[in-house]
Amino acid sequence: MAAAIFPAGTEHAPEITRQLTTRFADEFGYAVDDLLLYRAAYAMATSDAFAPGGGDEHFAWCVTVLEDPAVAESLHR
């Protein structure tokens, strides 16, 4: 989650997230697909955890996570 949360809201967030995810996978021996799947699960589980009905920035972030083509692809594997 750190790979996605750290750069959130920055201009280059998608690229930074991709680079950090790859680096964490390499450094800690995880499969990138597993990290993407965990990110999708976190987004689904917490999308409305902070504001009823998803009326906050976290909900928007969760939508962005689930719209990421790499994350979406991990859900189909």
Phi, psi and omega per residue, in radians:
M1 nan -0.528 -3.133
A2 -1.029 -0.629 -3.123
A3 -1.094 -0.539 -3.118
A4 -1.635 -0.563 -3.080
I5 -1.401 -0.690 -3.086
F6 -0.897 -0.891 -3.086
P7 -1.592 0.082 -3.043
A8 -0.919 2.347 3.088
G9 1.484 -0.030 3.111
T10 -1.613 2.808 -3.100
E11 -1.040 -0.644 -3.066
H12 -1.854 0.454 -3.069
A13 -0.924 -0.831 -3.109
P14 -1.047 -0.744 -3.126
E15 -1.216 -0.720 3.115
I16 -1.108 -0.761 3.119
T17 -1.057 -0.777 3.125
R18 -1.066 -0.796 -3.133
Q19 -1.124 -0.768 3.142
L20 -1.148 -0.703 3.122
T21 -1.066 -0.795 3.106
T22 -1.083 -0.752 -3.129
R23 -1.128 -0.794 3.120
F24 -1.085 -0.722 3.112
A25 -1.052 -0.802 3.137
D26 -1.139 -0.806 -3.059
E27 -1.187 -0.648 -3.012
F28 -1.905 0.039 3.045
G29 1.359 0.443 3.096
Y30 -1.654 2.716 2.972
A31 -1.419 2.378 3.126
V32 -0.983 -0.733 3.139
D33 -1.017 -0.663 3.102
D34 -1.124 -0.759 3.134
L35 -1.119 -0.659 3.097
L36 -1.179 -0.684 3.100
L37 -1.123 -0.736 3.095
Y38 -1.094 -0.680 3.128
R39 -1.110 -0.736 3.106
A40 -1.094 -0.757 3.131
A41 -1.084 -0.737 3.101
Y42 -1.079 -0.775 -3.130
A43 -1.090 -0.756 3.140
M44 -1.186 -0.691 -3.080
A45 -1.287 -0.469 -3.034
T46 -2.004 0.116 -3.006
S47 -0.987 -0.610 3.112
D48 -2.092 0.492 -3.100
A49 -1.307 -0.395 -3.025
F50 -1.863 -0.329 3.100
A51 -2.596 2.198 3.117
P52 -0.960 2.336 3.120
G53 1.353 0.110 3.074
G54 1.230 0.599 -3.099
G55 -1.594 0.767 -3.124
D56 -2.497 3.101 -3.129
E57 -1.170 -0.514 -3.134
H58 -1.128 -0.709 3.109
F59 -1.043 -0.795 3.124
A60 -1.060 -0.700 3.099
W61 -1.092 -0.746 3.132
C62 -1.074 -0.720 3.090
V63 -1.073 -0.763 3.112
T64 -1.041 -0.738 3.114
V65 -1.041 -0.838 -3.072
L66 -1.256 -0.366 3.082
E67 -1.499 -0.178 3.111
D68 -1.091 2.138 -3.116
P69 -0.961 -0.646 3.137
A70 -1.165 -0.710 3.109
V71 -1.157 -0.817 3.140
A72 -1.029 -0.718 3.123
E73 -1.114 -0.644 -3.140
S74 -1.122 -0.473 3.125
L75 -1.305 -0.316 -3.109
H76 -1.711 0.031 -3.134
R77 -1.639 nan nan
